[in-house]
Each structure stands twice: as structure tokens, then as C-alpha cells.
Amino acid sequence: MMQKYLAGEDLLQICGQGLMKRIDGHPEVYLVTEVDAALAEKDEEIAVLKARFTAPIVCMCGSTRFKQTWITENARLTGEGNIVLSVGLWGHHERKDPDEQTKEALDDLHRRKIDLCDWVWVLDVGGYIGESTKNEIEYAEKLGRLVRYLSVEYPYYQEASDPLLEQIAAL
């Protein structure tokens, strides 16, 4: 609840404990509650951070079977000055699909990454888009995020081979 005080310039100088709001240029001052003050302080911190970090945030989406593409595109996008949100598990690539509960949790986590990003980079190697990726694209579009596709911007892209898998195959 806001408390209203009639005051002049001197009250603005004296009351250093809270934030004051001047309404329509009148000398009426509203004492802001502690919660309002804390929220205003956080808003100021966020504004400072946003001004400091102007790098675009990109969230990569696609099948984890294309691990090398994830790695190379992460490096390329980072080198271009983007903050890149990626995946940390490679279930399809390692042929270790998670159980349904874990998959749902990972899908939800990736949607949170989409919430944070400015745009989405779809790693659709050879035009491949699986069900999870399709759902992520739809989610991003509903949020109004720009969605760009590897297969459109690099139509002749081919995934580099995984050197570790080549070493294993040679054994």
C-alpha cells in the first residue's frame, strides 16, 4: 500500500531511505514500500546488465545425432560475438536415449533456453527436423523469436566426421 505525503523539494532530500515518485510534476511525493523499492533496484540492475551485454543470444535447436555440427556451429556463432545456448547431453549421438521423464525434463529445459534467446538457429543437417526440434521451432515462433535454418543458409552443408568415433571404428 502506498502512503501519500505532501512535500516540497526538501523532503526529497531528507528521505533517503526509499524511492520517491513525483506525480505530474506536482510536489506530491509517494513513499514507496520496501517491495517496490527492491523491485525498482532489480529493474535498474537488469537495465545496467542489458546495456553492458549487447551480444545477441542464440539458442541452437536440432537433433543431437549431429554432435559435430553442434560443436562447430557453437564455435562459429561464439566467434561471431553471440552468446550461444546449446545442449549438454548427446543421447542420440551416443545412442543412449534418455527415459521419458528425463526427456521431458530436457525438453522443458531447452524451452527455457528459447525463452532467454533473441533468435533460434536450427541445425537441420540435410533438412532433417525431428519431432522435438519441430516442437521447439513452433514454441519459438509463438514467442516471436526469429528462426533461422542451417539448411537454408548453408544448403550444401555436410557434417564433419567425429574424430573420436573414427578412432573407435578403427580399433
C-alpha positions, 0 to 999 in steps of 0.5 A: 500500500502506498502512503501519500505525503505532501512535500516540497523539494526538501523532503526529497532530500531528507528521505533517503531511505526509499524511492520517491515518485513525483506525480505530474510534476506536482510536489506530491511525493509517494513513499514507496514500500520496501517491495517496490523499492527492491523491485525498482533496484532489480529493474535498474540492475537488469537495465545496467546488465542489458546495456553492458551485454549487447551480444545477441543470444542464440539458442541452437535447436536440432537433433543431437545425432549431429554432435559435430555440427553442434560443436562447430556451429557453437564455435562459429556463432561464439566467434561471431560475438553471440552468446550461444545456448546449446545442449549438454547431453548427446543421447542420440549421438551416443545412442543412449536415449534418455527415459521419458521423464528425463526427456521431458525434463530436457525438453522443458529445459531447452524451452527455457533456453528459447525463452532467454534467446533473441533468435533460434538457429536450427541445425537441420543437417540435410533438412532433417527436423525431428519431432522435438526440434519441430516442437521447439521451432513452433514454441519459438515462433509463438514467442516471436523469436526469429528462426533461422535454418542451417539448411537454408543458409548453408544448403550444401552443408555436410557434417564433419566426421567425429574424430573420436568415433573414427578412432573407435571404428578403427580399433 
